[in-house]
Amino acid sequence: MPDFLTPSPEGPYPDFETELERVRSVDHERLSWEIAEAFSDREMLNEGRDLLEKPEEALGRLVDALRSYWRSTLEEDWPRIRALLEGDVMYRARAMALVGPEAFFEEMPPGVRYADGLLEIERRVELETQLEGRGLVLLPLAFATPRVFVMVGGPYQPTFCYPPRGVATLWESGAGPGEEAALDALLGGRRAAILRALEIPLSTSDLAERVGVTAAAVSQQLGLLRDAGLVDAQRSGSRVYSRLTSRGVELLRLFDAA
């Protein structure tokens, strides 16, 4: 797939329209090269020829199609997806700050290994890249599971894309009847559900949707959990997220092992 369709974000909170404009404004020489590479071993589609022969017009249609698809499929659910992704970034950033880059890669899918400054990823093609001070963008993708992707060619910022923590629970509304009965009995069902949901940091509104209660009720329960030292809060941009403390993590692990 041509890389210009999926440019690495230039900041932590990319705006969708801004990202579309980056697709529209791709360098035409780069565009021609990527289209030729994408169809190097198969017959070129009419859309590919249009991008080569009439790039500005074709890019306009492409951006309009991406925007239409976004509005029809993802826009309504994006706040929920974004909360999951931002929560994963916060969790891993904290782990990296406390432990080092090894902590980031220890929960990756099979075939990903990191040690002593070398990141190895099992792929069908062989490629070696030196970052040479450019850094590496670490980008969670809600629809990548269970694969990882890399983008290291051309003018793009080197990027490693991976499935975020908790993505399997993205569309769940809470634990089912009878689950985690011991923790429910200790904390109460609502507080226990909030604690489980905070495997990834979430905002109050996202927690309310996940657990199925009002934001006011979640705020009240979060206050009690903070008093007990099980959760704390962290700001990310304009949003405030609750997250498990080390005590909260240990409590969940204790009951998982029971």
C-alpha positions as CSV (number, residue, x, y, z in Angstrom):
1,M,0.0,0.0,0.0
2,P,1.4,3.5,-0.8
3,D,2.7,5.1,2.4
4,F,1.3,8.5,1.5
5,L,-2.2,7.2,2.4
6,T,-1.1,6.7,6.1
7,P,1.3,9.4,7.1
8,S,2.8,9.2,10.6
9,P,1.1,11.8,12.9
10,E,3.2,14.9,13.5
11,G,1.9,15.4,17.0
12,P,0.1,13.5,19.8
13,Y,-3.4,14.7,19.0
14,P,-3.8,14.7,15.2
15,D,-7.0,16.3,13.7
16,F,-8.6,14.2,11.0
17,E,-9.0,17.1,8.5
18,T,-5.4,18.0,9.0
19,E,-4.4,14.5,8.3
20,L,-6.5,14.5,5.1
21,E,-4.8,17.6,3.9
22,R,-1.4,15.9,4.4
23,V,-2.7,13.1,2.0
24,R,-3.9,15.8,-0.5
25,S,-0.6,17.7,-0.4
26,V,1.8,14.8,-1.0
27,D,4.7,15.6,-3.2
28,H,3.8,14.5,-6.8
29,E,7.2,13.0,-7.4
30,R,6.9,10.9,-4.3
31,L,3.3,10.0,-5.2
32,S,4.4,8.7,-8.6
33,W,7.2,6.6,-7.1
34,E,4.9,5.0,-4.5
35,I,2.1,4.3,-7.0
36,A,4.6,2.6,-9.3
37,E,6.0,0.5,-6.4
38,A,2.5,-0.5,-5.3
39,F,1.7,-1.9,-8.7
40,S,5.1,-3.2,-9.6
41,D,4.0,-6.8,-9.7
42,R,0.3,-6.5,-10.8
43,E,-1.8,-4.6,-13.3
44,M,-2.3,-1.0,-12.4
45,L,-5.9,0.0,-11.6
46,N,-7.6,3.0,-13.2
47,E,-7.3,4.9,-9.9
48,G,-3.5,4.4,-10.0
49,R,-3.3,5.7,-13.5
50,D,-5.4,8.8,-12.6
51,L,-3.0,9.5,-9.7
52,L,-0.1,9.4,-12.1
53,E,-1.7,11.4,-14.9
54,K,-3.9,13.8,-13.1
55,P,-2.6,13.9,-9.5
56,E,-4.3,17.0,-8.1
57,E,-7.7,16.0,-9.4
58,A,-7.3,12.4,-8.4
59,L,-6.1,13.3,-4.9
60,G,-9.1,15.6,-4.4
61,R,-11.4,12.6,-5.2
62,L,-9.4,10.3,-3.0
63,V,-9.6,12.7,0.0
64,D,-13.4,13.2,-0.5
65,A,-13.8,9.4,-0.5
66,L,-11.7,9.0,2.7
67,R,-13.8,11.7,4.4
68,S,-17.1,10.1,3.3
69,Y,-15.9,6.7,4.5
70,W,-14.8,8.2,7.9
71,R,-18.2,9.8,8.4
72,S,-20.1,6.7,7.5
73,T,-18.1,4.2,9.6
74,L,-15.8,5.7,12.3
75,E,-16.6,9.3,13.2
76,E,-19.3,8.5,15.7
77,D,-17.2,5.9,17.5
78,W,-13.9,7.8,17.3
79,P,-14.1,9.3,20.9
80,R,-14.3,5.8,22.3
81,I,-11.5,4.5,20.1
82,R,-9.3,7.6,20.8
83,A,-9.7,7.1,24.5
84,L,-8.4,3.5,24.2
85,L,-5.4,4.7,22.1
86,E,-4.5,7.6,24.3
87,G,-4.8,5.4,27.4
88,D,-2.4,2.9,25.9
89,V,0.1,5.7,25.1
90,M,-0.1,7.0,28.7
91,Y,0.4,3.6,30.2
92,R,3.4,2.7,28.0
93,A,5.0,6.2,28.3
94,R,4.9,5.8,32.1
95,A,6.4,2.3,31.9
96,M,9.2,3.6,29.6
97,A,9.9,6.5,31.9
98,L,10.2,4.2,35.0
99,V,11.8,1.1,33.4
100,G,13.1,2.0,29.9
101,P,12.2,1.0,26.4
102,E,12.2,-2.7,27.2
103,A,9.0,-2.1,29.2
104,F,7.3,-0.8,26.0
105,F,8.0,-3.9,23.9
106,E,7.5,-6.6,26.5
107,E,3.8,-7.0,25.7
108,M,4.1,-7.0,22.0
109,P,2.8,-9.8,19.7
110,P,5.1,-12.8,18.9
111,G,7.9,-11.9,16.5
112,V,8.8,-8.6,18.1
113,R,12.0,-8.4,20.1
114,Y,13.9,-5.5,21.6
115,A,17.3,-5.5,23.4
116,D,20.3,-3.2,23.7
117,G,18.9,-0.6,21.3
118,L,18.0,-3.1,18.5
119,L,14.4,-3.7,17.6
120,E,13.8,-6.9,15.6
121,I,10.5,-7.7,13.8
122,E,9.8,-10.9,11.9
123,R,8.6,-10.0,8.4
124,R,8.5,-11.6,5.0
125,V,11.1,-9.2,3.6
126,E,14.6,-8.4,5.0
127,L,15.3,-4.8,5.7
128,E,17.7,-3.0,8.1
129,T,17.2,0.6,9.1
130,Q,19.4,2.9,11.2
131,L,17.4,5.7,12.9
132,E,20.4,8.0,13.0
133,G,18.8,10.3,15.5
134,R,15.4,10.6,13.8
135,G,13.6,8.8,16.6
136,L,10.8,6.3,16.3
137,V,7.1,7.1,16.4
138,L,5.2,4.4,18.4
139,L,1.7,4.4,17.1
140,P,-1.2,2.2,18.5
141,L,-3.7,1.0,15.9
142,A,-7.1,-0.1,17.1
143,F,-7.6,-2.3,14.0
144,A,-4.1,-3.8,13.8
145,T,-4.6,-6.8,16.1
146,P,-2.7,-9.1,16.3
147,R,-0.2,-7.7,13.8
148,V,2.4,-5.0,13.9
149,F,3.4,-2.7,11.0
150,V,6.5,-0.6,10.3
151,M,7.0,2.4,8.0
152,V,10.7,3.3,7.5
153,G,11.1,4.3,3.8
154,G,11.3,7.6,2.1
155,P,10.8,11.0,3.8
156,Y,8.6,9.7,6.5
157,Q,9.3,9.6,10.2
158,P,10.2,5.9,11.1
159,T,7.0,4.5,12.7
160,F,6.2,1.3,14.6
161,C,2.4,0.5,14.7
162,Y,1.1,-2.1,17.2
163,P,-2.2,-3.3,18.8
164,P,-3.0,-1.4,22.0
165,R,-3.7,-2.9,25.4
166,G,-7.4,-3.6,26.0
167,V,-8.4,-3.5,22.4
168,A,-10.3,-6.8,22.7
169,T,-12.6,-5.1,25.2
170,L,-13.2,-2.0,23.1
171,W,-16.9,-2.7,22.4
172,E,-17.7,-4.3,25.7
173,S,-20.0,-2.5,28.2
174,G,-18.8,-4.3,31.3
175,A,-18.3,-7.6,33.0
176,G,-21.0,-10.2,32.6
177,P,-23.2,-11.6,35.4
178,G,-21.3,-13.7,38.0
179,E,-17.8,-12.7,36.7
180,E,-15.2,-11.7,39.3
181,A,-17.6,-12.4,42.2
182,A,-15.0,-12.2,44.9
183,L,-13.8,-8.7,43.9
184,D,-17.4,-7.6,43.5
185,A,-18.1,-8.8,47.1
186,L,-15.1,-6.9,48.4
187,L,-15.6,-3.6,46.6
188,G,-19.1,-3.6,45.4
189,G,-20.1,-4.4,41.8
190,R,-19.8,-0.8,40.5
191,R,-16.4,0.0,41.9
192,A,-15.1,-3.4,40.9
193,A,-16.3,-2.8,37.3
194,I,-14.6,0.6,37.2
195,L,-11.4,-0.9,38.5
196,R,-11.4,-3.6,35.8
197,A,-12.2,-1.1,33.1
198,L,-9.1,0.9,34.1
199,E,-6.7,-1.7,32.7
200,I,-6.2,1.2,30.3
201,P,-6.6,4.9,31.5
202,L,-10.0,6.3,30.7
203,S,-11.8,9.6,31.1
204,T,-14.9,9.8,33.3
205,S,-17.3,9.9,30.4
206,D,-15.6,6.9,28.7
207,L,-15.7,5.0,32.0
208,A,-19.4,5.8,32.3
209,E,-20.1,4.5,28.9
210,R,-18.0,1.4,29.5
211,V,-19.6,0.5,32.8
212,G,-23.1,1.6,31.9
213,V,-23.8,4.3,34.6
214,T,-23.9,8.1,34.7
215,A,-20.7,10.2,34.7
216,A,-21.8,11.6,38.1
217,A,-22.0,8.1,39.6
218,V,-18.5,7.2,38.1
219,S,-17.0,10.4,39.6
220,Q,-18.4,9.5,43.0
221,Q,-16.9,6.0,42.9
222,L,-13.6,7.3,41.5
223,G,-13.3,9.5,44.6
224,L,-13.6,6.5,46.8
225,L,-11.1,4.5,44.8
226,R,-8.6,7.4,44.9
227,D,-9.0,7.7,48.7
228,A,-8.2,4.0,48.9
229,G,-5.0,4.6,46.8
230,L,-6.3,2.3,43.9
231,V,-6.5,4.9,41.2
232,D,-5.1,8.4,40.4
233,A,-5.6,10.9,37.6
234,Q,-3.5,12.3,34.8
235,R,-4.2,15.1,32.3
236,S,-3.6,14.4,28.6
237,G,-4.3,17.5,26.4
238,S,-7.7,18.8,27.4
239,R,-8.9,15.5,28.9
240,V,-8.3,14.0,32.4
241,Y,-7.8,10.3,32.6
242,S,-8.1,8.0,35.6
243,R,-5.7,5.1,35.8
244,L,-4.7,2.3,38.2
245,T,-2.0,2.9,40.7
246,S,0.5,0.1,41.5
247,R,-1.8,-0.9,44.4
248,G,-4.8,-1.1,42.1
249,V,-2.8,-3.3,39.6
250,E,-1.7,-5.6,42.4
251,L,-5.3,-5.9,43.7
252,L,-6.6,-7.0,40.3
253,R,-3.7,-9.5,39.9
254,L,-4.4,-10.9,43.3
255,F,-8.0,-11.7,42.4
256,D,-7.0,-12.9,38.9
257,A,-4.8,-15.5,40.6
258,A,-7.3,-16.5,43.2
